[in-house]
Amino acid sequence: MVKGSQKIVAVDQNILIIDMSQERPRVSMQIVKACETLGFFKVINHGVDQTIISRMEQESINFFAKPVHEKKSVRPVNQPFRYGFRDIGLNGDSGEVEYLLLHTNDPAFRSQLSFRSAVNCYIEAVKQLAREILDLTAEGLGVPSHTFSRLISSVDSDSVLRVNHYPPSDQFFGGANLSDKSVSLTRVGFGEHTDPQILTLLRSNDVGGLQVSNSDGMWVPVSPDPSAFCVNVGDLLQVMTNGRFISVRHRALTYGGKSRLSTAYFAGPPLQTKIGPLPAMVKMMNQQRLYQTFTWGEYKKLAYSLRLEDSRLDMFRTSKD
């Protein structure tokens, strides 16, 4: 059952769709506007080859169609990167989802060569798109263009790819009488949370379910668009912009009928990277530092020790009043 705020506004309300083929200054301006108002936007004409996207989607479909014991056999060396079903993390969160979580530096498909090849090609393509978006973001803020992108360009960057499969929710009801109108087919696929990294790029098939929270705490359903990438601000980018950008809360619901498939690239820096408000941002906004300085490793350890819905950034504010 869906918990939390049930207030839902119109589909795509105030969600910007940014055409990456426009003139660079205009794209930069639109990205900054989206990041500081909602923390979420879509990009089209993004330059990622459709062949790469289609291959990744088909290999994902093939993988999730396998028997459970075969999916569980995909266990990369670096835990907790693995196949998972319903359990999300180690702290009791769960959802109607199965997923494959992989580190981008070592997908480690020892016996899944075609899937590994598709994943590697996809990672390189979305990483390039993430770098471009971050460069455009920096230019829009008036800071050096590689301020953010350099953090995810290192060979030891701690970025992650997660492939999510949300089966039709009617598959989870066993012997329930689905003709009974009191039985709701809406279930939580992935509970509300923010992403701890810098930036997330997400693409899904033509099935809806993603919702983002606006400044009024209402849920905005995001229409599915397989030709677009959804982009959301992560916790680290909120910190580096001293709160100017919003790390958006979001969730995924399942409705029944069709499976939803989504692939999320979480752009993270090396574990030892120190994160804090950029001096230029503090000066630009003429305000005090809102956040302490910490390493990504420290923040990641804290993030994964808490529940999904917990507000992690509050623990690193300079003033906790």
Protein Blocks (a to p, Z undefined) as FASTA:
>chain_A
ZZhjfbdcdehihiacddfkbcfklmmmmmmmmmmmnopacdehkopafklmmmmmmmmm
mmmmpcfklmmmmccfbdcbdcdehiacjeopacddddddddfklnopaklmmlmmmmmm
mmmmmmmmmmmmmmmmmmmnopafklmmmmmmpmkbccdddddddddfklmnojacfkbm
klcfbdcfbdcdddfblbdcddddfbehiacddfkopacdddddfkbccddddfklmmmn
nomaccdddddddebhiacddddddddddfklccdddfklmmmnopacfbdcddfklmmm
mmmmpcfklcfklmmcfblZZ
